[in-house]
Amino acid sequence: MTDSTRRDFLKTTGATAVGTAALTATSYAAVQGANERVLVGVIGPGGMGTHHIRTLVTQKDVRITHVCDVDRTRLAAAATAAAQDGREPATLADMRRLLEVREINAVFIATPDHWHAPASILALDAGKHVYVEKPCSHNIREGRLMIEAARRARKVCQVGTQSRSTEHVMAAMQLIREGAIGEVLSVRVWNSQLRRNIGRLRPSDPPATLDYDNWVGPAPLVPYQANRLHGVWRWWYNFGAGDMGNDGVHDLDIGRWGLGVDTHPSTITALGGKYFFDDDQEFPDTQTVIFEWPSVGKEGRKKQLIYEQRIWTPYKMDGYENGDAYYGTRGVIILGKESGWKLYGERNKELKTMAGRPNLLAHHRNFFECIRTGNRPAADIEIGHLSSSLCHLGNIATRVRRVINFDPKTEEVHNDKEAGPMVRRTYRDHWGRPRGV
Ligand SMILES: NC(=O)c1ccc[n+]([C@@H]2O[C@H](COP(=O)([O-])OP(=O)(O)OC[C@H]3O[C@@H](n4cnc5c(N)ncnc54)[C@H](O)[C@@H]3O)[C@@H](O)[C@H]2O)c1
């Protein structure tokens, strides 16, 4: 921490007043029960990062001491949004400076996907607890490295799939576990909504307020182009994971949860492409992926998850824009993470329903609770890695248009020269390049 950063930190957070000496990253657990606050840094306060800030400032035992963004305009807006008790947090453009602040206990990472693993690994190695947005990684190898970093650091690493802490989703999972619809052998997941065309643009100069080089970070450096950021980076291979890794990952995660599988699938097949959008997007707008798990579950049966994506329609399938249908041997649950679920028994008899909304605050509280208790969080990095890997595997299978045989133990695709290298990525020489890739 530089002197000026420390001065800013003390000035903007009143850190001395809350006794920062006791609040080192390693000692927070020791102060449970005291009137101390968890000191938080927010990295990448764009769309979702701002949403986190608005939820964080409502929590009395949390203080945002620093915000960090490579876009100065966004940084200033984030500082205003993060003001608590009339004080704004310090602003930093370089996440390394934030991670040097010893007093910070936890970081929220809401950068584009290509920065999730690099930033999380740096933060965990710096001794911070990490809440990282979904998909937790840009590729499968990075997810594994994140698990290793979290276990090495003995820190909490929560992934931003808030349905894991959402009451109506948890209630549906409980019913499935209790056998309300028998054995669930197959789940259908859909992501059906109306996205927009991102146009066709040519490279141009980045805005003066943006540090584009560090926005790209360790990903291969491509020229700035206005339809690559903000937000729209999702549709580019270099930075995102398409809509499978965007909205799809939430439903894939709860689909996998209800299916009761806690390993990777071993067989994946897919078809899809850009059937609708005529623009620069690289990922498919139409995609059907089938995942198969070999001999799991009580009876040692195979299990299947089917993912359907159509991002050019306002039509809500089975009443839900995005949803999960859990097919059991004695009934079905149709669930929309945004609104509720219905349980049907034999002959389609509606037996139970529940309404609900995603609960981001509950997911934050689960994270802070685990910092105190040392427990694994609801969306621990291992869970996040398995679910994010479904997006990556689905995208790989869609790109190569072949059946992919994935080895769940080595996390490699053997005997496929095109698909094999896609479980990882190439990096450029940059300080953010993750250890061990
Ligand atoms: N959990 C949810 O429901 C949910 C909803 C929306 C988005 N998300 C996730 O949140 C993440 C962000 O999405 P978004 O739509 O807010 O994107 P965004 O482009 O609006 O915001 C990303 C921010 O990160 C900043 N950034 C990029 N590189 C940085 C770096 N090196 N250091 C600091 N800041 C950096 C950008 O300047 C930008 O302000 C994505 O991973 C997305 O999947 C989650």
Ligand as a Chemical Component Dictionary entry (heavy atoms), coordinates in Angstrom:
data_LIG
# 
_chem_comp.id                   LIG 
_chem_comp.type                 NON-POLYMER 
_chem_comp.pdbx_formal_charge   0 
_chem_comp.three_letter_code    LIG 
# 
loop_
_chem_comp_atom.comp_id 
_chem_comp_atom.atom_id 
_chem_comp_atom.alt_atom_id 
_chem_comp_atom.type_symbol 
_chem_comp_atom.charge 
_chem_comp_atom.model_Cartn_x 
_chem_comp_atom.model_Cartn_y 
_chem_comp_atom.model_Cartn_z 
_chem_comp_atom.pdbx_ordinal 
LIG N1  N1  N 0  -25.072 -12.768 -11.121 1  
LIG C1  C1  C 0  -25.812 -12.175 -12.032 2  
LIG O1  O1  O 0  -27.027 -12.289 -12.062 3  
LIG C2  C2  C 0  -25.148 -11.344 -13.082 4  
LIG C3  C3  C 0  -25.893 -10.445 -13.850 5  
LIG C4  C4  C 0  -25.200 -9.679  -14.794 6  
LIG C5  C5  C 0  -23.839 -9.846  -14.986 7  
LIG N2  N2  N 1  -23.175 -10.751 -14.238 8  
LIG C6  C6  C 0  -21.720 -10.969 -14.411 9  
LIG O2  O2  O 0  -21.038 -9.820  -13.971 10 
LIG C7  C7  C 0  -19.857 -9.648  -14.740 11 
LIG C8  C8  C 0  -19.828 -8.242  -15.305 12 
LIG O3  O3  O 0  -20.879 -8.087  -16.235 13 
LIG P1  P1  P 0  -21.396 -6.638  -16.618 14 
LIG O4  O4  O 0  -22.565 -6.800  -17.495 15 
LIG O5  O5  O -1 -21.535 -5.829  -15.382 16 
LIG O6  O6  O 0  -20.134 -6.110  -17.491 17 
LIG P2  P2  P 0  -19.646 -4.614  -17.695 18 
LIG O7  O7  O 0  -18.843 -4.608  -18.937 19 
LIG O8  O8  O 0  -20.802 -3.686  -17.590 20 
LIG O9  O9  O 0  -18.733 -4.335  -16.420 21 
LIG C9  C9  C 0  -17.434 -4.829  -16.254 22 
LIG C10 C10 C 0  -16.592 -3.748  -15.604 23 
LIG O10 O10 O 0  -15.296 -4.285  -15.342 24 
LIG C11 C11 C 0  -14.331 -3.284  -15.632 25 
LIG N3  N3  N 0  -13.016 -3.869  -15.842 26 
LIG C12 C12 C 0  -12.544 -4.539  -16.913 27 
LIG N4  N4  N 0  -11.258 -4.890  -16.721 28 
LIG C13 C13 C 0  -10.925 -4.454  -15.487 29 
LIG C14 C14 C 0  -9.726  -4.517  -14.716 30 
LIG N5  N5  N 0  -8.606  -5.074  -15.184 31 
LIG N6  N6  N 0  -9.725  -3.940  -13.483 32 
LIG C15 C15 C 0  -10.830 -3.326  -12.997 33 
LIG N7  N7  N 0  -11.993 -3.231  -13.699 34 
LIG C16 C16 C 0  -12.044 -3.803  -14.920 35 
LIG C17 C17 C 0  -14.914 -2.610  -16.877 36 
LIG O11 O11 O 0  -14.318 -1.369  -17.149 37 
LIG C18 C18 C 0  -16.388 -2.531  -16.507 38 
LIG O12 O12 O 0  -16.708 -1.349  -15.811 39 
LIG C19 C19 C 0  -19.887 -10.722 -15.819 40 
LIG O13 O13 O 0  -19.064 -11.778 -15.467 41 
LIG C20 C20 C 0  -21.318 -11.162 -15.856 42 
LIG O14 O14 O 0  -21.455 -12.500 -16.264 43 
LIG C21 C21 C 0  -23.789 -11.479 -13.270 44 
# 
loop_
_chem_comp_bond.comp_id 
_chem_comp_bond.atom_id_1 
_chem_comp_bond.atom_id_2 
_chem_comp_bond.value_order 
_chem_comp_bond.pdbx_ordinal 
LIG N1  C1  SING 1  
LIG C1  O1  DOUB 2  
LIG C1  C2  SING 3  
LIG C2  C3  SING 4  
LIG C2  C21 DOUB 5  
LIG C3  C4  DOUB 6  
LIG C4  C5  SING 7  
LIG C5  N2  DOUB 8  
LIG N2  C6  SING 9  
LIG N2  C21 SING 10 
LIG C6  O2  SING 11 
LIG C6  C20 SING 12 
LIG O2  C7  SING 13 
LIG C7  C8  SING 14 
LIG C7  C19 SING 15 
LIG C8  O3  SING 16 
LIG O3  P1  SING 17 
LIG P1  O4  DOUB 18 
LIG P1  O5  SING 19 
LIG P1  O6  SING 20 
LIG O6  P2  SING 21 
LIG P2  O7  DOUB 22 
LIG P2  O8  SING 23 
LIG P2  O9  SING 24 
LIG O9  C9  SING 25 
LIG C9  C10 SING 26 
LIG C10 O10 SING 27 
LIG C10 C18 SING 28 
LIG O10 C11 SING 29 
LIG C11 N3  SING 30 
LIG C11 C17 SING 31 
LIG N3  C12 SING 32 
LIG N3  C16 SING 33 
LIG C12 N4  DOUB 34 
LIG N4  C13 SING 35 
LIG C13 C14 SING 36 
LIG C13 C16 DOUB 37 
LIG C14 N5  SING 38 
LIG C14 N6  DOUB 39 
LIG N6  C15 SING 40 
LIG C15 N7  DOUB 41 
LIG N7  C16 SING 42 
LIG C17 O11 SING 43 
LIG C17 C18 SING 44 
LIG C18 O12 SING 45 
LIG C19 O13 SING 46 
LIG C19 C20 SING 47 
LIG C20 O14 SING 48 
# 
